[in-house]
Each structure stands twice: as C-alpha cells, then as structure tokens.
Amino acid sequence: MTDDSSSPTTLTIEPVVSWPREVRPGGRYELTVDVHTAADAGAWPFPHEEVTIHLQLFCPPGIVPTLLTEPAIVLHRFGGTYGPARYMVTADDEVTSGDLRLVLSNRSGVPFHVATLAVSAAPRTPAIPKPEEAPARLEHLTAAARVRRATSVQDRLVAAATDHAENSSRPAAPSPAPREQTENRAEPEVLRFRRPDGSPTVWEVEMAPGPALETRNFRTRYGRYRNAPLAIRYAIGGEAAELALENAVGTGLRMLRRFGVDRIWPWEENPPRYPRELSRLVGFDVDHDAPFSITLEFGRPLAGWQSSGVPAVLSSPDDLRAFASGLVRGLAMLDRLGVVHRQILDNTVHWDARSRRVQINRFEYARREGEPRGRLARVRQPEERTARDWEAPEQILGGGLIDPRDDVFSVGCAILSMTAHGLSLGPDGLPDLSASGVPWLAYVLDGVFDPVDTRPTAADLLRRLGKSIARDDLPTREPDIFQEGRTEYDRIVARRDPQRSLAPRSALLRPVPITDDAPSPPWPPRNVPDRPTRPARRSSRRRPGPQR
C-alpha cells in the first residue's frame, strides 16, 4: 500500500487493556493499555519502523486518573511495543458505577477507536486488623487445634508428643508454650495481592513452618487458606526470573478465562469447571519488590516421591494407570488450550497418593503453540541425556516451531519413571520401553519417543488408555467481554444501512485498523511539535539582524 492520502496505509491491531472491574471508596488501582498486531495483520505496511498511538482516558464522576507514563504507545514493526501506558485510577468517597472511555488516536490526532470499560462501585470495607496481632492468637491454642493445624505427618507426630508431655505436667494457670515448641506451628500471615480479575484483596494465610524452598531464580513458600493448599512463589533471580513469573501469571490468566472461572474463587465453583490436573492461579503481585504468584498446588513433586522410593508409592497397577491417565488428561487439556508446558520434569509434576490425582504445575516457561522453539534443557546434546532429563530432542537442540507433541515425549518419560524399574535409557540415549516391566505401557507409549512429526498426540494416548474428556469439561473459546455492546452497535448500524455487512471479530478488545497517514484535520498542521505552543504575537518592530 502507498503512503498517500488517497490510499492510506493501514494495520490491524488488538488493544489489550487491564483495568479494575470493581472500585471501592478511597481505593487506588492501576490501569494499563498495550497493543499488539493482529494475527491476520499481514506485512508491515508503513515505510517507517514505528507507529505512535495516542491515548485519552475519560472517567465518570468520582474516579480521578493520574498518568504514570506518557499517554502514548509506540508500536514497532516486529509486533512489540516499548511498554504499556499506565494510569493510576483513584476512587473518592462519592464514587459510583459507570464506564471508562478510552480513545485511541493516530499521530494526527484523529480517533480511530473508542473502548468502553465498565466499572462497578463497591461499598467501603471495614479496616483489616494489623498483621502483628495475628500470631498472638496462636499462643494459647488447645492441643487438638495444634494437631489440626499441622501440615504434615511428621508435624502431627511432633505436636502430639508435645501435647502428651504438656498434659502430664500442665500447671494450674495457662501459660504460653516455650519458643522452641512453637517454631513448627503454622502461623498466619497477611498477604496483599490482586485477584485474577485485577481487583486487590487481602488474605490471612496459614504459612507452613520451616524455611522456604529456594533456588537460583525462585523462592517458594507453602501455606493454606480455607483449607486449600497454596504455593507462594517469589521471583528473586533478577529480571529473567521476573519475566518468567509474569509469563506464568499470563498463562494462568488465559487458562482461567478459557474455563470461565477468572472472576470466582475455586471454592465458589459449582460444579467445578477448572481441571484439577492443572495448577490454578489465584492471585499475583508483579509490582512488589519481589514479584510473586499464588497458585493452588496439590500433592507432592515426583522428586519427593523418588527420594522416598517410587516402588512403594505406585506398586499397584491401578495406581500406575491412574497416574498415567491423569497426566495424559492434563496434557490433553493444555493441548486444547494451545499451551505447551516445555518443563514436564520431576519437580513440576505432582502426585497425590490419597486421592490418586496428578497435577501439572509451574508455567514459567510455557509458550503458545506455533511460537519459535528455543533451547530449554539442562543438557546441550541428546546424547548427554540422563534419567532425569525428560526434554524432547528437538527441545534440547532448538529450532523450528513449538509443537504440543514436545510435551508428549516428556510425559512418556514421567510415566516410565514411576514404574518399579524406573526410567532406563537405551543405547541410542532414548528411553527404553521394554525395560519398564509393564507390558501394557508398550502399547500406550508406542511412538512417543519417535521424531516429533510422527509422534502421537495427547488425545491419542488418552484414547489408548480408554479415557476421554466430556464435552462440558473442555475449555471454551477466549471470552469477549465487549461482545454484547458490539452486537448492539452492529444492530444499530444495520438499521441505518441495511447493505452494510459487519464481520465478527474475536479479541480481548475488537481489532481495529490504525490509519497512520490519514488526512490531517485543518488544525493543527501535520508538522506541529508534539507539545502545543502558544502562537507568537505579531509585532511591528523589526527584528535585529545578525551582528557583524
């Protein structure tokens, strides 16, 4: 396309807006605006490499916006931006429900899209008690309460032994327990974070005793809220760890939206919609000094079971079949979501021996299907593989596009590792099916370790196991929060112009064409500076010439 006004160059973009759906009097919330090119945008049509999109935000009475960045987004020809535009939205005491109006304009100041963002006002909440007061309530717990609050069998035995000693020589007047006896108790801690829908909330979480699990990039703490097991994971490894955590949060939000549960808590689902085979994001705070996410994680990592002896855990064929069926079902769900995990390892797959359920956790390095495949492995060559390296050969070497069958290879390794003989490697460095000692696995995992082009899918493995996923359990398409308003707009346009046909689009906000070189309005001219200046007064004086 040319750059002249008779045939302006256009590009289809998809705005991505994060805003508070609910505000409370006195609350402060962050609103971010970003854009990316649509999937069907085609080649970059402009002669220059960057396009600037200007923003205007109009708020109803009671909501005051404050700019944190420039009110503009710069879109690069390769599809990315230099960061979103950020606003701080403050609600005063007289805030009411209404709509935020976001106007997108080109560099000439011509609006090309208006987004209406609904906001509801909530009543003021009572003050929350200070966090320092919470641990004092645990000092005089009864013996039975301490046993109930223990988080493991070992803690229960320690608490029971302590209670037995205290009951045998308890003084007449109650007194606090010694410090060495209270260190292993679960103590509450106040967490302030954002729900998946973006609204802030506060929980009092019973944190598990003992030190946190720390690696080079992440620190993980465990706790409970409403008897739900939580994993609070902090990014401590610098910018790379923070980007990985943000990727996990983004993946978790997409999965919640696809199952329609991004605005309700897990205990509010009736019937449950989100699959238990996948860990569930319940909150996050990426603006914290140490950004963190909160997920529901059941069971115990396979690495923990292996340290205590796998044959004692999955000694029965029923347990092994339940493990294989649950793991393959979770992978089939990810396949329907278009998500490739890329880190199916012994520390990201959990097994709950009591309920006989599997869960896939840790989506820090997950990617969408069809993205470029980069190297992500602990070894550099497939020949260097050990029994703990479950990555597919194409993932070790990199190159090509990410395929859901990359995870199928890793799932096959995980299943073999839970057999009585464990995972054995053949002379070619690939897992040896015949060494598992389980005849039916040779049929289920047939072709799993072949090249990716001929490898079976997760749905194929699930079918071989005699399992299926009900239609009601499958994820839906990406929800469109503006569909109702857009349908009404299309109906109004159709009444005014019956000959006009409007094709539906699906995006978080409707993809809109941005015309960067549209005809300019009469004022201001195209060559005005970015910041308007007051025109100079005309004077009859003659300006002095240059001095000689």
C-alpha positions in Angstrom: 0.0 0.0 0.0 1.1 3.6 -0.7 1.6 6.4 1.8 -0.5 9.0 0.0 -3.8 10.3 1.4 -5.9 8.7 -1.4 -4.7 5.2 -0.3 -3.7 5.4 3.3 -1.6 2.6 4.8 -3.5 0.6 7.5 -2.6 -2.0 10.1 -5.0 -4.1 12.2 -4.1 -4.1 15.9 -5.6 -5.6 19.1 -5.7 -3.4 22.1 -5.1 -5.1 25.5 -6.4 -3.2 28.5 -6.2 -4.2 32.2 -8.5 -2.1 34.4 -10.3 -2.6 37.7 -13.7 -4.0 37.3 -14.7 -3.0 40.8 -13.5 0.0 42.8 -14.0 0.9 46.4 -14.1 4.4 48.0 -10.6 5.5 48.8 -9.0 2.8 46.6 -6.2 3.2 44.1 -5.9 1.0 41.1 -3.6 0.6 38.1 -4.9 0.7 34.5 -2.6 -0.4 31.7 -3.0 -0.1 27.9 -1.0 -2.0 25.4 -1.4 -3.2 21.8 -0.1 -5.9 19.6 -0.6 -6.6 15.9 -3.5 -9.0 15.0 -2.8 -12.5 13.8 -4.1 -11.6 10.3 -2.5 -8.2 10.1 -0.1 -9.3 7.3 3.1 -7.5 6.4 4.1 -4.1 8.0 2.6 -1.5 5.6 4.4 1.6 6.8 7.7 2.9 5.4 8.9 3.8 8.9 9.6 1.2 11.6 7.5 2.7 14.4 3.9 3.9 14.8 2.7 6.1 17.8 -0.8 5.6 19.2 -2.0 8.4 21.4 -4.4 7.8 24.3 -7.1 9.7 26.1 -8.9 8.4 29.2 -12.3 9.8 30.3 -13.6 8.8 33.7 -17.0 9.2 35.3 -17.5 11.4 38.4 -15.8 10.0 41.5 -12.8 8.5 39.6 -9.7 10.5 39.1 -7.0 9.3 36.6 -3.3 10.1 37.1 -0.7 9.4 34.3 2.3 7.3 35.3 3.8 7.2 31.8 3.4 9.2 28.6 -0.2 8.8 27.2 1.0 7.0 24.1 2.2 3.6 22.9 4.9 3.1 20.3 4.3 0.0 18.2 7.4 -1.5 16.4 7.2 -3.2 13.0 8.1 -6.5 14.6 4.9 -6.5 16.6 6.0 -5.4 20.0 5.8 -2.2 22.0 8.3 -0.4 24.3 5.9 -1.0 27.2 2.3 -0.3 28.1 0.9 3.1 29.0 0.0 3.2 32.7 -2.6 5.2 34.7 -3.3 5.3 38.4 -7.0 5.5 39.0 -8.2 6.8 42.4 -11.8 6.4 43.6 -13.1 9.1 46.1 -15.8 8.7 48.6 -18.6 9.6 46.2 -17.6 7.1 43.5 -20.5 5.4 41.6 -20.7 2.7 38.9 -20.0 3.9 35.4 -17.9 3.5 32.3 -14.3 4.5 31.5 -13.9 5.7 27.9 -10.5 5.0 26.3 -9.9 6.8 23.0 -7.1 5.7 20.6 -5.8 8.2 18.1 -3.2 8.3 15.4 -0.3 10.8 15.2 -2.5 13.3 13.5 -4.9 13.3 16.4 -7.7 11.5 14.5 -9.5 9.0 16.8 -9.9 5.5 15.2 -11.2 3.5 18.2 -13.2 4.1 21.4 -13.3 1.4 24.1 -15.9 1.4 26.9 -14.7 -0.2 30.1 -17.4 -0.9 32.7 -16.6 -0.2 36.4 -18.8 -1.0 39.3 -18.6 0.7 42.7 -18.4 -1.5 45.9 -19.2 -0.4 49.4 -16.4 0.5 51.7 -14.9 -2.5 53.6 -14.1 -2.4 57.3 -10.5 -1.9 58.3 -8.3 -5.0 58.4 -6.5 -5.9 61.6 -2.8 -5.3 61.7 -0.7 -8.3 60.7 1.3 -8.1 64.0 -1.8 -9.1 66.0 -2.3 -12.4 64.2 0.4 -14.6 65.7 -0.6 -13.7 69.2 -3.9 -15.6 68.8 -1.9 -18.9 68.2 -0.1 -18.7 71.5 -2.9 -20.4 73.6 -4.2 -22.9 71.1 -5.5 -26.1 72.5 -3.7 -29.4 72.0 -6.3 -30.6 69.4 -6.1 -27.4 67.5 -2.4 -27.6 67.2 -2.6 -31.1 65.8 -5.2 -30.0 63.2 -3.0 -27.1 62.1 0.0 -29.3 61.4 0.8 -29.6 57.7 2.5 -33.0 57.5 2.5 -36.4 59.3 5.8 -35.5 60.9 4.4 -32.3 62.3 1.4 -34.2 63.6 3.6 -36.6 65.5 5.8 -33.8 67.0 2.6 -31.9 68.0 1.1 -35.0 69.6 4.2 -35.8 71.5 4.5 -32.2 72.7 0.8 -32.2 73.9 1.3 -35.5 75.7 4.3 -34.0 77.6 2.3 -30.9 78.4 -0.8 -32.7 79.6 1.2 -34.8 82.0 2.7 -31.8 83.8 0.4 -28.9 83.0 0.3 -26.1 85.6 -2.9 -24.8 87.0 -2.7 -21.5 85.3 -2.3 -21.5 81.4 1.0 -20.1 80.1 2.4 -19.6 76.6 4.4 -22.5 75.2 8.2 -22.2 75.1 9.6 -20.7 71.9 11.3 -24.0 70.8 7.9 -25.7 70.9 6.0 -23.0 68.8 8.5 -22.7 66.0 7.0 -25.6 64.0 3.4 -24.3 64.2 1.6 -22.9 61.2 1.3 -19.1 61.7 -0.9 -16.7 59.9 0.5 -14.1 57.6 -1.3 -11.3 55.8 -0.9 -11.3 52.0 -2.0 -8.4 49.9 -2.3 -9.2 46.2 -4.5 -8.9 43.1 -7.2 -11.4 42.1 -7.2 -12.8 38.6 -9.7 -10.2 37.6 -7.3 -7.4 38.7 -9.0 -6.3 41.9 -7.0 -6.1 45.1 -7.7 -8.3 48.0 -6.2 -9.4 51.4 -5.9 -12.9 52.8 -4.7 -14.2 56.1 -2.8 -17.3 55.1 -1.5 -20.0 57.5 2.1 -20.4 56.4 3.8 -23.7 56.7 6.6 -23.8 59.3 10.2 -24.2 58.3 12.4 -22.4 55.8 11.2 -21.6 52.2 12.3 -23.7 49.2 14.8 -21.6 47.4 16.5 -22.0 44.0 18.6 -19.5 42.0 15.5 -17.8 40.5 12.6 -18.5 42.8 11.7 -18.8 46.5 8.6 -20.9 47.2 6.6 -20.8 50.4 3.6 -23.1 51.2 0.5 -22.4 53.2 -3.2 -22.8 53.4 -6.3 -20.6 53.0 -9.8 -22.0 53.6 -8.0 -25.4 53.8 -6.8 -25.0 50.2 -3.0 -25.7 49.7 -1.2 -22.7 48.3 2.2 -22.2 46.8 3.5 -18.6 47.0 6.4 -18.3 44.5 8.7 -15.2 44.6 11.0 -14.1 41.7 14.4 -13.5 43.3 16.7 -14.1 40.3 16.6 -10.7 38.7 14.9 -9.6 35.5 14.9 -13.1 33.9 13.1 -14.6 36.9 10.6 -11.7 36.9 9.8 -12.2 33.2 9.3 -15.9 33.8 7.0 -15.3 36.7 5.0 -12.8 34.6 4.8 -15.4 31.8 3.3 -17.9 34.3 0.8 -15.3 35.5 -0.2 -14.5 31.9 -0.6 -18.2 31.1 -2.6 -18.8 34.2 -5.0 -15.9 33.4 -5.6 -17.2 29.9 -6.4 -20.7 31.2 -8.8 -19.2 33.8 -10.6 -17.2 31.2 -10.9 -20.2 28.8 -12.7 -22.1 31.6 -14.8 -19.1 32.6 -13.6 -19.0 36.2 -11.4 -15.9 36.2 -13.8 -14.0 38.5 -14.7 -16.6 41.1 -12.7 -18.4 43.8 -12.1 -22.2 43.5 -14.5 -22.9 46.4 -17.3 -21.0 44.7 -17.4 -23.3 41.6 -20.5 -25.5 41.5 -20.0 -27.7 39.6 -16.2 -27.4 39.3 -15.0 -26.3 35.8 -11.3 -25.9 36.1 -9.4 -29.2 35.7 -7.6 -30.5 38.8 -4.8 -31.8 36.6 -3.5 -28.2 36.2 -2.4 -25.9 38.9 -4.7 -22.9 39.3 -3.6 -19.2 39.6 -5.5 -17.5 42.5 -3.5 -14.3 42.8 -0.4 -12.3 42.0 1.5 -9.1 42.6 4.0 -8.2 39.9 4.6 -4.7 41.3 6.0 -6.0 44.6 9.7 -5.6 45.4 9.9 -9.4 44.9 7.1 -10.2 42.5 5.1 -13.3 43.4 2.2 -15.5 42.3 -0.2 -17.7 44.3 -1.3 -21.0 42.9 -3.3 -24.0 44.1 -1.0 -27.0 44.1 -2.0 -30.4 45.3 0.1 -33.4 46.0 3.9 -33.8 46.2 6.5 -33.4 43.4 7.7 -36.6 41.9 11.2 -35.8 43.0 10.0 -36.0 46.6 8.4 -39.4 46.0 11.5 -40.7 44.3 13.6 -39.7 47.3 11.4 -41.9 49.5 11.2 -44.7 47.0 8.8 -44.8 44.0 8.1 -48.5 44.0 6.4 -48.2 47.4 4.1 -45.5 46.1 3.0 -46.9 42.7 3.4 -50.5 43.5 -0.1 -51.5 42.2 -1.2 -51.4 38.5 -4.2 -49.3 39.4 -2.0 -46.5 40.8 0.2 -46.5 37.8 -2.8 -46.4 35.4 -4.4 -43.6 37.4 -1.1 -41.7 37.3 -0.8 -42.2 33.5 -4.4 -41.3 32.8 -4.3 -38.1 34.9 -1.1 -36.9 33.5 -2.2 -37.5 29.9 -5.6 -35.9 30.6 -3.9 -32.8 31.9 -1.7 -32.7 28.8 -4.7 -33.1 26.6 -6.3 -30.1 28.3 -3.2 -28.0 27.6 -3.3 -29.1 24.0 -6.9 -27.8 23.7 -5.8 -24.5 25.3 -2.9 -24.1 22.8 -0.3 -24.1 25.7 2.9 -26.1 25.6 4.4 -26.5 29.1 8.0 -27.3 28.0 9.1 -28.2 31.6 7.5 -31.5 32.4 10.0 -32.6 35.0 10.1 -34.4 38.3 9.7 -31.1 40.2 6.7 -29.8 38.1 4.5 -32.9 38.1 2.8 -33.7 41.4 1.2 -36.9 42.6 -1.4 -37.1 45.5 -1.3 -40.6 46.8 -4.5 -40.2 48.8 -6.8 -39.0 46.0 -4.7 -40.7 43.3 -4.6 -37.5 41.3 -1.9 -35.9 39.2 -1.2 -32.2 38.7 1.0 -30.3 36.3 2.5 -27.1 37.9 4.9 -24.3 37.1 4.1 -22.5 33.9 7.0 -20.0 34.0 8.4 -21.3 30.7 5.2 -22.2 28.9 4.6 -21.0 25.4 1.9 -21.0 22.9 1.7 -23.5 20.1 3.5 -22.3 16.9 6.0 -19.9 18.5 9.7 -20.2 17.7 11.2 -23.1 19.6 14.2 -22.1 21.6 16.6 -24.3 23.6 15.3 -25.2 27.0 17.1 -28.2 28.6 19.8 -29.0 31.1 22.0 -30.8 28.6 23.3 -29.5 25.3 23.1 -32.7 23.2 20.5 -35.5 23.3 23.4 -38.0 23.8 24.1 -36.3 27.2 20.7 -37.2 28.5 20.3 -38.9 31.9 17.3 -40.5 33.6 16.3 -37.1 35.0 16.4 -35.3 31.6 12.9 -35.6 30.1 13.1 -32.9 27.4 12.5 -34.0 23.8 15.4 -34.0 21.4 14.0 -31.0 19.4 13.7 -29.0 22.6 17.3 -29.8 23.6 18.6 -28.7 20.1 16.1 -25.9 19.5 14.9 -24.7 16.1 11.5 -24.9 14.3 8.2 -24.1 15.9 6.8 -25.3 19.2 4.6 -28.3 18.9 2.3 -29.8 21.6 3.9 -33.1 21.0 7.1 -31.8 22.5 5.4 -32.4 25.9 4.3 -35.9 24.8 7.9 -37.0 24.9 8.4 -35.7 28.4 5.1 -37.2 29.6 6.3 -40.6 28.4 9.5 -40.2 30.5 7.4 -39.2 33.5 5.3 -42.3 33.3 8.2 -44.7 32.9 10.0 -43.1 35.8 7.1 -44.1 38.1 7.3 -47.8 37.3 9.0 -50.3 39.6 12.1 -50.4 37.3 12.2 -46.6 36.7 13.3 -44.9 33.5 16.0 -46.7 31.6 17.9 -45.3 28.6 18.7 -47.5 25.6 22.0 -47.5 23.6 20.7 -44.6 21.4 20.1 -42.4 24.5 16.3 -42.7 24.2 14.0 -44.2 26.9 13.7 -48.0 26.7 10.1 -49.2 26.8 11.0 -52.8 27.2 12.8 -52.2 30.4 9.8 -50.9 32.3 8.4 -54.4 33.1 4.9 -53.2 32.4 3.5 -54.8 29.1 0.6 -52.5 28.6 2.8 -49.4 28.6 4.4 -50.7 25.3 1.0 -50.2 23.6 0.1 -46.9 25.3 3.5 -45.3 24.7 4.1 -46.7 21.2 5.7 -44.0 19.1 6.1 -41.5 21.9 9.8 -41.3 21.6 9.8 -41.1 17.8 10.5 -37.9 15.9 8.0 -35.1 16.6 6.4 -35.3 13.1 5.3 -39.0 13.7 4.8 -38.7 17.4 1.2 -39.4 18.7 -0.8 -36.6 20.4 -2.1 -36.4 23.9 -5.6 -37.3 22.7 -4.2 -40.4 21.0 -2.6 -41.5 24.3 -5.8 -40.8 26.2 -7.7 -42.9 23.7 -5.3 -45.8 24.2 -5.8 -45.6 27.9 -9.6 -46.0 27.4 -10.3 -42.5 28.7 -12.0 -39.4 27.2 -12.8 -35.8 28.1 -16.5 -34.9 28.3 -17.6 -32.0 26.1 -18.7 -30.0 29.1 -15.2 -30.3 30.6 -13.4 -28.8 27.6 -12.3 -25.1 27.6 -14.3 -22.6 25.8 -13.1 -20.0 23.3 -11.5 -16.9 24.5 -14.3 -14.8 26.2 -15.2 -11.5 24.6 -16.3 -9.0 27.2 -17.4 -6.5 24.6 -19.5 -8.9 22.5 -22.9 -7.6 23.8 -22.1 -4.0 23.2 -20.6 -4.7 19.8 -23.7 -6.7 18.8 -25.9 -3.8 19.7 -23.7 -1.4 17.8 -23.9 -3.7 14.7 -27.7 -3.9 15.1 -27.9 -0.1 15.1 -25.7 0.2 12.0 -27.6 -2.4 10.2 -30.9 -0.5 10.7 -29.3 2.7 9.3 -27.5 1.0 6.4 -29.0 -2.5 5.6 -26.5 -3.0 2.8 -23.6 -2.9 5.1 -22.3 -6.2 6.5 -20.1 -6.4 9.6 -17.8 -9.4 10.0 -17.5 -10.5 13.7 -14.0 -10.4 15.2 -12.7 -12.1 18.4 -10.1 -10.4 20.6 -9.8 -9.0 24.1 -10.8 -5.7 22.5 -12.0 -5.6 19.0 -9.1 -5.4 16.4 -9.3 -2.0 14.8 -7.4 -0.6 11.7 -5.0 2.1 12.6 -4.5 4.6 9.8 -1.2 6.3 10.4 -1.2 8.6 7.4 -4.9 9.6 7.2 -5.7 13.2 6.0 -4.9 15.7 8.8 -7.6 18.0 10.2 -7.4 21.7 9.3 -5.8 22.4 12.7 -3.2 21.6 13.9 -1.0 21.2 10.9 1.0 17.9 10.4 4.3 19.5 11.3 3.4 20.9 14.7 5.6 19.8 17.6 4.3 17.1 20.0 3.6 19.7 22.7 1.3 22.6 21.5 2.8 26.1 21.9 1.2 29.5 22.1 1.4 31.4 18.8 3.7 34.4 19.0 2.2 37.9 18.7 2.8 39.9 15.6 4.9 43.0 16.2 5.7 46.0 14.0 9.2 46.1 15.3 11.9 44.9 13.0 14.0 42.1 14.4 17.7 43.0 14.6 19.8 41.3 12.1 22.9 39.3 12.8 25.7 41.3 14.2 28.7 41.8 12.0 
